[in-house]
Amino acid sequence: MIKILIADDHPLILKGLKILIDDEPDMKVVAEARDGKEAIDLLKNNKYDIAVIDISMPKKTGIEVLENIKYEKIDIPILILSVYPEEQYAMRLIKSGASGYLTKDSAPDELVKAIRKICDGGKYISDIFATKIVNTISEPETDKPHELLSNREYRVMCLLAMGKSLKEIGRELNITNKTVSTYRTRLLEKMKLKTNAELTKYAMENKLI
């Protein structure tokens, strides 16, 4: 039996994920978390075969859960679930230690397949995104400015490019407006940009939003 922890702050999504998983004869959701801190506590104190973690949660984001688990050297595969397209976060999070990335739109069709592949020792991204990666292999390698950003700076960059205010970003990432402003200043400096408009243009040109 594959024992699974799921973490999402939306009760309906949590319930839907549980139904999808528990429908399988060899899978069972044995723990649920409503925020990132609760997910970390459960992962530290219990054994699971895989954790399905939402990227956006109160107290600790899914990215912070992943970073914490890797820092603590807790050996469990993490499947990140997100409303954001794979182009934004998939490869970055897999490089950071995630075992897979799945958008919520595709979860009803792909969640069970993703869990099975990861529990068999593989990594999971959608077939469409895998094809996009293969098609870019022959392109000359370049270190693009956004690739120099930390995970938190990158997240702030994407949210700014999507038109989110400092207050909205702070609420989503559980940080103060002042901290968001500090990240904004830092990432603009690293990327050699001056305004949010330039940032949005860059993000669109590089298909980050």
C-alpha positions as CSV (number, residue, x, y, z in Angstrom):
1,M,0.0,0.0,0.0
2,I,1.4,3.4,-1.0
3,K,1.0,5.7,2.0
4,I,0.4,9.4,1.0
5,L,0.5,12.8,2.7
6,I,-1.4,15.5,0.9
7,A,-1.2,19.2,1.8
8,D,-3.5,21.9,0.4
9,D,-5.2,24.8,2.1
10,H,-8.4,24.5,0.0
11,P,-10.8,21.9,1.6
12,L,-12.5,21.1,-1.7
13,I,-9.2,20.4,-3.5
14,L,-8.0,18.4,-0.6
15,K,-11.2,16.3,-0.7
16,G,-10.9,15.9,-4.5
17,L,-7.3,14.7,-4.3
18,K,-8.2,12.2,-1.5
19,I,-11.1,10.8,-3.6
20,L,-8.8,10.3,-6.6
21,I,-6.1,8.6,-4.6
22,D,-8.3,6.4,-2.4
23,D,-10.1,5.1,-5.5
24,E,-6.9,3.1,-6.2
25,P,-6.7,-0.3,-4.5
26,D,-3.0,0.1,-3.6
27,M,-3.0,3.8,-2.5
28,K,-4.2,5.5,0.6
29,V,-4.1,9.1,1.9
30,V,-3.0,8.6,5.5
31,A,-2.4,12.2,6.5
32,E,-3.7,15.7,5.4
33,A,-2.2,19.1,6.1
34,R,-3.9,22.5,5.6
35,D,-0.7,24.6,5.7
36,G,3.0,24.3,5.1
37,K,4.0,24.2,8.7
38,E,1.6,21.4,9.5
39,A,3.0,19.5,6.5
40,I,6.6,19.9,7.7
41,D,5.6,18.7,11.2
42,L,3.9,15.6,9.8
43,L,6.8,14.8,7.5
44,K,9.3,15.1,10.4
45,N,7.4,12.8,12.7
46,N,5.9,10.2,10.4
47,K,6.8,7.9,7.5
48,Y,5.1,8.2,4.1
49,D,5.9,6.9,0.7
50,I,5.2,10.2,-1.1
51,A,4.0,13.7,-0.2
52,V,1.7,15.7,-2.6
53,I,2.3,19.4,-1.7
54,D,0.5,22.5,-3.0
55,I,2.9,25.3,-4.0
56,S,0.8,28.1,-2.4
57,M,-0.1,27.5,1.3
58,P,-0.3,29.6,4.5
59,K,2.5,29.7,7.0
60,K,5.0,27.9,4.7
61,T,4.8,27.6,0.9
62,G,5.2,24.3,-0.9
63,I,8.7,25.6,-2.0
64,E,9.6,26.2,1.6
65,V,8.3,22.7,2.6
66,L,10.6,21.2,-0.1
67,E,13.6,23.3,1.0
68,N,13.0,22.4,4.7
69,I,12.7,18.7,4.0
70,K,15.8,18.6,1.9
71,Y,17.7,20.6,4.6
72,E,16.6,18.2,7.3
73,K,17.6,15.2,5.0
74,I,14.2,13.6,5.3
75,D,14.0,10.9,2.6
76,I,10.7,11.3,1.0
77,P,9.7,12.1,-2.7
78,I,7.8,15.3,-3.1
79,L,5.3,15.9,-5.9
80,I,4.5,19.6,-6.2
81,L,1.0,20.6,-7.2
82,S,0.4,24.0,-8.6
83,V,-1.9,26.3,-10.4
84,Y,1.1,27.8,-12.3
85,P,2.2,26.4,-15.7
86,E,5.2,24.0,-15.8
87,E,7.3,26.6,-17.7
88,Q,7.3,28.8,-14.5
89,Y,8.5,26.3,-11.9
90,A,8.8,22.7,-12.9
91,M,12.5,22.4,-13.8
92,R,13.6,24.9,-11.1
93,L,11.8,22.8,-8.4
94,I,13.0,19.5,-9.7
95,K,16.6,20.8,-9.7
96,S,15.9,21.8,-6.1
97,G,14.9,18.3,-5.2
98,A,11.2,17.8,-6.1
99,S,10.4,14.4,-7.7
100,G,7.7,15.9,-9.9
101,Y,5.5,18.8,-10.8
102,L,1.8,18.7,-11.7
103,T,-0.6,21.5,-12.5
104,K,-4.0,21.3,-10.8
105,D,-5.7,21.4,-14.2
106,S,-4.1,18.1,-15.1
107,A,-4.3,16.5,-11.7
108,P,-7.6,14.6,-12.3
109,D,-6.0,12.8,-15.3
110,E,-2.4,12.5,-14.2
111,L,-2.2,12.4,-10.4
112,V,-2.3,8.7,-10.0
113,K,0.2,8.2,-12.9
114,A,2.5,10.7,-11.4
115,I,2.4,9.1,-8.0
116,R,3.1,5.6,-9.5
117,K,6.1,6.9,-11.5
118,I,7.6,8.7,-8.6
119,C,7.2,5.8,-6.2
120,D,8.9,3.6,-8.8
121,G,11.9,5.9,-8.5
122,G,11.3,8.2,-11.5
123,K,10.6,11.9,-11.9
124,Y,7.4,13.3,-13.2
125,I,6.6,16.1,-15.6
126,S,3.8,16.1,-18.2
127,D,4.5,14.6,-21.7
128,I,3.9,18.0,-23.3
129,F,6.5,19.7,-21.1
130,A,9.0,16.9,-21.6
131,T,8.7,17.4,-25.4
132,K,9.3,21.1,-25.0
133,I,12.5,20.4,-23.0
134,V,13.7,17.9,-25.7
135,N,13.1,20.6,-28.4
136,T,15.3,23.1,-26.5
137,I,18.3,20.8,-26.0
138,S,19.8,21.7,-29.3
139,E,19.6,25.5,-28.5
140,P,22.9,27.2,-27.4
141,E,23.3,27.3,-23.6
142,T,22.9,30.7,-22.1
143,D,22.7,31.8,-18.5
144,K,19.5,33.9,-18.5
145,P,19.2,36.5,-15.8
146,H,16.2,34.8,-14.1
147,E,18.2,31.6,-13.7
148,L,20.5,33.5,-11.3
149,L,17.6,34.2,-8.9
150,S,17.0,32.2,-5.7
151,N,13.7,30.3,-5.5
152,R,12.1,33.1,-3.4
153,E,13.4,35.9,-5.7
154,Y,12.1,33.9,-8.7
155,R,8.7,33.5,-7.1
156,V,8.5,37.2,-6.3
157,M,9.5,38.0,-9.9
158,C,6.8,35.8,-11.4
159,L,4.1,37.4,-9.1
160,L,5.3,40.9,-9.9
161,A,5.2,40.1,-13.6
162,M,1.7,38.8,-13.3
163,G,0.7,42.3,-11.9
164,K,0.4,41.4,-8.2
165,S,0.8,44.2,-5.7
166,L,3.4,44.1,-2.9
167,K,0.5,43.5,-0.4
168,E,-0.9,40.6,-2.5
169,I,2.6,39.0,-2.8
170,G,3.3,39.4,0.8
171,R,0.0,37.7,1.7
172,E,0.7,34.8,-0.7
173,L,4.2,34.3,0.5
174,N,3.5,35.0,4.2
175,I,6.1,37.8,4.3
176,T,5.8,41.6,5.0
177,N,5.4,44.2,2.3
178,K,8.9,45.6,3.2
179,T,10.4,42.1,2.7
180,V,8.7,41.9,-0.7
181,S,10.1,45.3,-1.6
182,T,13.6,44.1,-0.6
183,Y,13.3,41.1,-2.8
184,R,12.0,43.3,-5.7
185,T,15.0,45.6,-5.4
186,R,17.4,42.7,-5.3
187,L,16.0,40.8,-8.2
188,L,15.8,43.9,-10.4
189,E,19.4,44.5,-9.7
190,K,20.4,41.0,-10.5
191,M,18.4,41.0,-13.8
192,K,19.6,44.6,-14.7
193,L,16.1,45.8,-15.0
194,K,14.6,49.0,-13.6
195,T,10.8,48.8,-13.6
196,N,7.9,46.3,-13.2
197,A,7.0,46.9,-16.8
198,E,10.5,45.8,-18.0
199,L,10.1,42.8,-15.7
200,T,6.7,41.9,-17.2
201,K,8.1,42.2,-20.7
202,Y,11.1,40.0,-19.9
203,A,8.8,37.4,-18.3
204,M,6.5,37.3,-21.3
205,E,9.4,37.1,-23.8
206,N,10.9,34.2,-21.9
207,K,7.4,32.5,-21.4
208,L,7.6,32.7,-17.6
209,I,4.0,33.9,-17.4
